[in-house]
Amino acid sequence: MRLLLDTNILVPLIDGNGRNLPEPVIRALEDDDASLWASVASIWEVAIKHRLGKLPLPCPLPDWPAALTRLNISALPVSAAHVIRDVDPWPVTKDPFDRLLLAICAAEQMQFVTTDGALVDHPLAWRPTAA
């Protein structure tokens, strides 16, 4: 299964606090059948929020690509197809990054791993299976 990780999943993983994520999420991330992805949009979101003083960083921005590699998370560039993709249903969130991440999932046949209460019930969101 191809999993696109929300920013709220990436930050604790890179910070080394991934064990603080919900147990079903940890199991999904450790699943041998899972292919883990981070959108460049998430890295962009982190950079913007950090530069605005809204998000302390677990590691310097230039170290994020190497940190993702160490965690076996592939970086996914944003394409024009992602930007113009319609998402059905349109998410209730007004956050442009969340909307883009869902559009990427729709375009790339991925499931969106998030702990965001506004998004966990979206049809594109990953849902835990029984252990």
N, C-alpha and C positions, 0 to 999 in steps of 0.2 A: 504494500500500500504506500502511496506517495503522500507524505504529510508536509504541508506548509505550516511552519511554526509562526504563531503570532509573536509580536514584539514582547508581549507579557510573558512569553515562554522563553524567548531567547535571552533576555536580560538575566534572569536567574541562572540559566545554564552557563552563560559566559562568566557570571560572577562566582560560579562554583556552588551556588545554592540550589541546584536543580533538585536535590533531595527534598526541598521544601515545597515542591510542586505536588498537586494531588496525586495520590497513588495510581489511579488509572492512567494519568498522563505519563508518569514515569514508566509504567509498563509498556505503553505505546512507543515511547522513545527508545526503549531497550529491546523491542521486538525485532528479531532478525529479519523479518519480512518487511520492515518499515524502511522506506527511503526518506531521509529527513532533508528538508529544504528551508532556506531562509531567503526571502525576497530582498533584493537590494533596497526596496521601498522601506523595509523595516530598519535597515542600517541607516538610511536617510532620516527616518523618523527619530531614531536614537540620536543622531548627530544634531538635528534641529532642536530637540528637547534639551539635550545637554548644553548646547550653545546658548539657549535661552535661560539656563540655570534651573530647569524644571526636572532634570534627571541626572543624578550622580552616576558616573560610569564605573562599571566593575573593572574595566581595563581601558587604556587609551584607545581612541578610535582607530588609529593606524594598526592596532593589534587585533582588531575584530576579524579580519579575514583568516589569520592564522588560528585564532581561537575557534572559529567555525570549523576549520579543517581538522583540528585536534578532536573536535566533538563529532566528526563524521557528518557534518551538516554541509550540504552543497549550497552555494550561493546561486540564486536565480535572477538574472537581469530582468528588468522591466522592459516589455516590448510594446509596440503600438497596439498589437492585438490585445494585450492585457488592458491597456488604457481605454480602449473603445468597447470592450466586452460588456454586454448587459448582464446583470445578475438578477435572477428570478427566484424568489421574490427579492425586491430591493430591500436591503437591510435597514432596520430602524435607526441605526447609528448615523450620525452626521459626520463622523470622523472620516476624512478622505483617505487616510491610510488603510483603515479597516475596509472601506469600500473597494479600494484597489486590491487588497489582499484577497478578498472574496472573488473579485473578477479574475485574478490570477488563478485561483482554484478552479473556477468555471472553465477557463481557457485551457488549463493544463491537466484537467481531470485529477485534481488533488483534493484532499480533505484538509480543512483548516483546523489546526489545533490551537485552541484558545481557552482562557479562563474568563474571558469577558462575558459578563452576564447578558449583555445585549446581543451577543453573537452565538452563544453555545447552542441555541436551539435552531439556528439557521440550517436549512437543508444541506449546505456545503460544509458545515462544521463536522469535525470528527466526533464520533460517539464511542464511548468505551464499550467493549464487549465483555461478557461475563468471564471471569477468570477461571 
